Amino acid sequence: MLSSFQCLFTVIRTLPRLLTTFLLWAFEREADHVRGCAGFSCLVIGGANRLAGRRARLPTLLDRPHHIGGSSLTAAQAPEQPDFAPGRPIVFRNATVLTMDDAHRVLTGADVLVTGQRIEAVGPGLAVPEGTVEIDAAGGIVMPGMVDTHRHMWQTAMRGYGADWTLTQYFVWYYLQSGKLFRPQDVYAGNLLSAIEAIDAGVTTTVDWSHGLQTADHAEAAVEALREVPGRFVLAYGNIQQGPWEWSAAPEFRDFVTRHFSGSDDMLGFQMAFDVPGDEAFPERAAFEVARDLGVRVTTHAGVWGATNDNGIRLMYENGFMTPQTIYVHAATLAADSYHRIAATGGSVSVSTESEQSAGQGYPPTWQLRQHDIPVSLSMDTSVWWSGDLFSAMRSTLSADRVREHMHAHEKQETVTNHHLRAEQVVDWATRGGARVLGLDSLIGSLEPGKKADIVLIKNDASPVMFPLLHPYGHVVFQAQRGDVHTVVVNGRVVKHAHRLVGSDLEKARRATEETTEYLMGELGQQAWTEGMHPEIPEKRVIKNPYTYTYEDNVADAS
Ligand SMILES: [Zn+2]
């Protein structure tokens, strides 16, 4: 039997306009009717944003200097950047180097030399060509650029807005109410800011899970922003306002793919992004066939509580569309049979731990994936809730796996004496693991001669957290943060140095984002805008206790 959310997804993809009209009507009509009801409308409306916040709260876009660790510098105070002319070799000197090669070699006091787009050499005391720019990496960690395999970059223009949302509230806001308001320039604004944010945090490759591409113009805007920022990106094309069998069949879609992705370009790749809610008619077949025809990967939200589940996996499997190239996002609420199918067909899972923990897709599944030997990559999903850095993704993923391991043991009156998941493994997932699942492992993901130079230096001399450096993997996962990202190189080009961006126009992103938020605020009206980020808090239930630590007047019967 289909769950309410499966129904919701199926209908969304089949009759988007009708459903939206109905739900908007129902939402307005029943906004106060939230408790004590069951069924479809209550699932959506009961979880939707009721209006707890009554104050008019407008966002302020602060004009602040760039943050560097514990201090800030204005442009005038900042030291001059070295001349990073194109083609000029670069060498990182005296670093702790996490190579992430097959042996996971960790080198101390080592150098990494970059010439052109590639890594020339890794090792101690390297001889370098004349004119090489030297970057003092002493006290720092040099590691491969991080890879995020699932980020809805267009949503970054609404950064932080949904901090208190559940997944239901997210669906209502984006899928049913406000997602359609986004114009091409709004997709551009979100993508531009997100792309800059990614490289600033050392995320050198990001999959833009771009499911707001309502028209060809929206798609053009998404690509334009990605090409403006000197990071490595993969556009995962999607459109939540239509079924994938509709948008993938449109001539404009084919035309767009042909124009932008005919040649090989490892700086901007392409995937198709859509979900399979489990309709037995399997209308998604047409979109999978287009992907097969184009020879592109499919990425799909799978195992999302109440939305996509084992039926979606089974349909993909029975129809022959589960491949080693398929990336399953979340995969958090699946039965063992589905994990077996993913493992058997060689697919991988993109784990978004902060998202799964906070929005409600299901428990972050790394413990299941380890058990089934399914390749893992990491992602942070959307900046509507979370920041676009993988330090938080690594930290939360390691912690979630360990929490589950301890809790499971305690339930059996046992004690975990050795953790199964280690910091080294999550660093691998954040770098090499992402490169592998994107088919880019021969190019990026490790620091080895011949590979493309996507490199991050974590170093912050002003921080008391950068020493002692005893356990480099642990330091990356549990000690470092995005403010400690000193230098970032993508494809041999320095895009950040001395904690300052090089070659990205943050002011342009600020203006574009400001225009988008002003526009959306105007479209929604101030009240709806404010209320949208203040969902109702569920009724408080106070338990009775034998020690009387609450006043009797406040005690409600929670039985
Ligand atoms: Zn997502």
Residues whose N, C-alpha, C, O or C-beta is under 5 A from the ligand:
A	BS01	ZN	D381
